Amino acid sequence: MTINLRDGFAAFFPKSSAADVRIFRAPGRVNLIGEHTDYNDGFVLPAAIGFETRVACAANHSRELVVHSLQENQTASFAVNDSAPLPRHDWTDYVRGVQIQLTRAGFSVGGTSLLIDGQVPMAAGLSSSAALEVASALAFLHMAGNTLDPVSIAQLCQRAENEFVGARCGIMDQFASVKGRAGHVILLDCRSLEAKYVPIPKNMALVICNTMVKHSIASGEYKRRREECEQAVLQLKRRRPEITQLRDLSEEDLHENRAAISEVLFRRCRHVISENRRVLAAAEALKNADLVTAGRLMNESHASLRDNYQVSCPELDLMVELAKSFPGTYGSRMTGGGFGGCTVTLVERNVVADFKTHIARQYEQATHARPEIYVAEMVDGAGPVS
């Protein structure tokens, strides 16, 4: 439960006036369908969710950025005008990376104290990092006496994660955090950044099941998948010079040029290209309240992530199968970067309580790990807290 950050701020930073403290919030996100497509200029269908990060800020009349995380129980400080900043490879990099990007963009961020309350489950594929970045950006912009439009904030936070944190994420997480709308998912074109809002039928719920298997996307297999996509594009360009991303290929194009790439790269491409098609079809199905089709597409997405993109794990596969076997479930899939984290399931609202009980019991019996299960509340994007 979120504490009173204004009172907490006075405890951690007693030299600051409580009257000067401002608080900003940014939600995490769940992605209904469209995984590993954003960094390929493709389509995604995320929603901002009720888990959020809050950042309280005030001037500290120094030349330092001082940050304290309630969850990590740590305080760190940095020179605001450090000419050669280096990452620490911990949670502070997300905050500092944003401050660095704002400074490079010409915003003057003076000595600032930040108190962070992060309630988005970490390493679960629900974008705790993007929520921290966006809330921090809003706080720094306030301290600089400036504003930015939401899309520019999302792009700046993405650059912070790409360039300072070292995670080559796409734009989806930050975009969903700033542009969420209550009761809706966002059909986002990650090339044009055109967004359309699709309402979720009121008789349905998005249920998130956390396998409790932690993942990290800053290195390892996530990075390798992105490199494989880039390698495939380079090889396919020899036959199709006009393409710049996998987004530019149809499934027919891919099969016609299969001989130009290895079997592994073909499977990676097949996932991305077919996933783009599924996202557009799922958005149309939800618009028409065709939950059977939307659920089938979610199931197909998970199978492709498991078999073609190979970013699932046994716990995610088990969670999906348990969900699919429960009456009142339309579809289920892993959500987020993969290798652990959460699934998202489209469930009839009137059976959600039984669904949660069934999944928790069956998963714990099979794995001896107790999952966390949340009903996603789709919320508005980031902003100030009054």
Helices and strands as residue ranges (DSSP letters): H 5-12, G 18-20, E 22-31, G 38-40, E 43-44, E 46-59, E 64-69, E 74-79, H 92-104, E 112-118, H 128-144, H 150-160, I 161-165, H 172-179, E 184-189, E 195-199, E 204-210, H 221-236, G 246-248, H 251-256, G 258-260, H 263-287, H 291-307, H 314-324, E 329-335, E 342-348, G 349-351, H 352-367, E 372-375, E 383-385
